[in-house]
Amino acid sequence: MLASVLSTYTDIVTSVFSSPIAFKAWFAAAALTLAAVQVLTGARIFGKLEHVVRIPRPHVNRVHRWSGRLAVFLTLPVAFHCIFILGFKTTSARVLAHSVLGSFVYGVFTVKVFFVHDRMHPRWVLPVVGGTMAAVLTSLWATSALWYFTQVRFGF
């Protein structure tokens, strides 16, 4: 059963990308781009970067929410690939760091969503948690997609 699912997954992914790893790298890069949108719009929501992010108040919240949803959506197939195909590995320092960071990403995401909905915390907590989420995603990207693009192949 699992072999059939993995075969179907590989067939779908390689219909567009040269390999499942290329697919993973490009989806991670797209998620990182959306994480940058998250940081910029989050700063704008907190009254910072008004001169840089010139999106009016009600619209910046919508852009922030939807860029976050899309970023999470893009990370799901990447996580599937990492968990079910590659697994937790310790073959090098880069791979170990990536495996450990990958273990934390959805935990940090859950904490961020909790603090978005919880109004009983100090104002500084949400930017710190959001920044932590951006840092984890950036580190994950650097230990996977950046490595792939610079050491293996920059292409689909």
Number of C-alpha atoms within 10 A of each C-alpha: 6 8 8 9 10 14 12 12 14 16 14 12 17 16 9 12 17 12 15 19 20 22 22 24 23 22 21 27 22 17 25 24 14 22 25 16 18 23 18 18 28 22 16 22 19 13 10 13 14 16 8 10 15 11 15 11 13 9 11 19 16 12 16 20 15 14 20 19 13 14 22 16 13 20 21 14 16 19 19 13 19 17 14 11 11 12 12 16 14 13 8 9 11 15 16 15 17 22 21 14 16 19 14 13 19 17 12 17 18 12 14 21 14 12 18 15 8 10 9 7 10 8 10 9 13 20 17 12 18 23 17 16 23 21 15 20 22 21 17 23 22 18 19 21 24 19 15 19 15 9 9 11 10 14 12 14
